[in-house]
Amino acid sequence: AQVRADVYGLDELPPPGPADDTVSRAVGVAGVDISFPLVRRDGARTIVLEPLLQVALSPDVDLDTSIPNEDSGVLEFDETNLLRANKFPGFDRYEGGQRVNVGARASVMYDDGRGGSILVGRSYRSEPDPQFPTRSGLQTRKSDWIVAAEGRPLESVSFFTRARFSEDKGDVRRFEAGVDVDTTRARGFVRYLRDNQDITGVKREDLDFAGDVMISGNWGVTFAGVRDIENGVWRRQEFGGLYRDDCLDIAVVWVHEETYNRSLGPSDSVILRLTLATLGDKGYSQ
């Protein structure tokens, strides 16, 4: 059970309504999550089959159009929010009505750390919800299908893949796959993404990668790139030198971007990137 109260102070609103307004609302959801893992031990591995079910009940959404959607505009329906009672990532929008989220997960785990899993699921609603963008696959009574898999065939190598299929014809609407490598001297990732319609409303196909290679002692190189396959351009390229010890990472990186911002075109910059252990990233550009 979840209950939340929101108060919005709004100003400079467009006509025909008042220029300033204060809007309050209360939202809530009640439901149940059910899973029933079936576990079998087979030699050096453990096999788990897990059916998943979530029932969530909320009042129908009474959307106030004066509240701007500033924190819930970027919504991707995948395995991370399949079993969330409210799939919107922020506060400006919330999920209402009656819905059932179902899924099934199968996992194999070896004692030496190797393993893998796959999940399949979708969402059912009593009524369509026009709050969700059409591209999300959540607007109709039956959502798109979600399929996601991940695995670790070696201690230093892991992979993931996720896809969303249309609920009527089974067409692939979004596909993503990637590989991560983490060894003593090198670490990095490669990811491929194809989206029939991204948040800007256009088709997207990207290949991006990043990595660090330690060449001698605490010194190494760092690199990254984002290739826009759909338009045939490199949106971002990075290359630089790296120093790493137990306390910090310091890198001096040259960055070339092809991103256009209003009247600005491609740009080059040099960034000093500082990472302190347990504290995260800080970037400084000159």
C-alpha positions, 0 to 999 in steps of 0.5 A, spaced: 500 500 500 502 506 498 499 513 499 502 520 497 500 527 497 503 532 492 502 540 492 504 544 486 506 551 486 505 554 479 506 560 476 507 563 469 502 559 466 499 560 459 492 562 458 486 561 458 487 559 465 490 563 471 497 565 471 499 563 478 496 557 481 496 552 487 494 544 485 494 539 490 492 532 490 492 525 493 494 519 490 495 511 492 495 504 490 493 498 494 495 491 491 499 484 492 506 481 489 506 474 489 512 469 487 513 462 487 520 460 486 521 453 484 528 451 486 532 445 484 539 443 486 543 439 480 550 438 482 554 444 482 548 448 479 542 451 482 536 452 477 530 456 479 523 457 475 519 463 478 512 465 476 511 472 478 504 476 479 502 483 481 495 486 482 495 493 483 488 497 484 488 505 484 483 510 483 482 512 475 487 518 474 484 525 474 490 529 470 490 536 471 493 539 465 496 545 468 502 540 472 507 540 467 511 533 466 518 535 468 520 528 471 516 523 467 517 524 460 523 519 459 519 512 460 522 506 458 518 499 459 523 494 460 524 488 466 526 494 471 519 496 472 515 491 469 513 489 477 512 496 479 506 499 481 507 505 478 511 505 472 512 513 471 520 514 474 518 521 477 512 524 481 509 529 475 505 523 473 502 517 476 499 510 474 491 509 475 486 504 474 486 496 475 492 493 472 495 486 473 503 485 471 505 478 470 512 475 468 516 468 469 523 468 470 528 462 469 535 462 472 541 457 472 547 459 478 553 455 478 557 455 484 563 458 481 559 465 480 557 463 472 550 463 471 544 466 467 537 468 467 531 470 462 525 473 464 518 474 460 512 478 462 507 484 460 502 488 463 494 488 463 490 494 464 482 494 465 482 500 461 487 504 456 491 509 459 492 515 455 498 518 460 503 513 457 506 515 450 504 511 445 512 509 444 512 506 451 507 500 449 503 501 455 498 505 453 493 500 451 489 494 455 495 489 453 502 492 453 508 490 449 511 483 451 518 484 455 524 479 454 530 480 458 536 476 459 543 476 462 549 471 463 556 471 466 559 465 462 566 467 465 568 471 471 571 477 467 565 477 462 558 478 462 552 480 457 545 482 457 540 483 452 533 486 452 527 487 447 520 489 447 515 486 442 508 489 440 503 485 443 499 484 436 504 482 431 510 481 435 514 486 431 521 488 435 520 495 437 526 496 441 532 491 442 538 492 446 544 488 447 551 489 451 557 486 453 562 488 459 569 485 460 573 487 467 580 484 468 586 486 472 589 490 466 583 492 462 575 493 463 570 496 458 563 495 455 560 495 448 552 496 447 548 496 441 541 499 441 535 499 436 529 503 438 523 504 432 521 511 436 526 514 441 523 519 446 524 525 441 520 521 436 525 518 431 528 512 429 535 510 433 540 505 432 547 506 436 553 503 438 557 505 444 563 503 447 568 505 453 574 502 456 580 503 460 587 499 459 592 499 464 599 499 460 604 500 465 603 500 473 598 505 475 598 508 468 593 507 462 589 510 457 581 511 456 577 511 450 569 511 449 565 513 443 558 513 440 556 511 433 550 513 430 548 508 425 542 511 423 545 517 421 552 515 419 556 519 424 560 519 431 556 523 436 561 523 441 569 520 441 573 520 447 581 519 448 585 520 454 591 518 459 589 515 465 592 514 472 589 510 477 591 507 484 587 505 490 584 512 492 583 515 486 582 515 478 585 521 474 584 522 467 585 528 462 581 526 456 580 529 449 572 529 447 569 531 440 562 531 440 557 532 433 551 534 438 548 540 435 545 545 440 541 551 438 546 555 433 552 551 436 555 546 431 561 540 433 565 541 438 572 539 441 574 540 449 579 537 454 576 534 460 580 533 467 576 527 470 577 526 477 574 519 481 575 518 488 574 511 491 567 511 494 565 518 492 563 517 484 565 522 478 566 529 478 568 532 471 572 539 469 572 542 462 577 547 460 
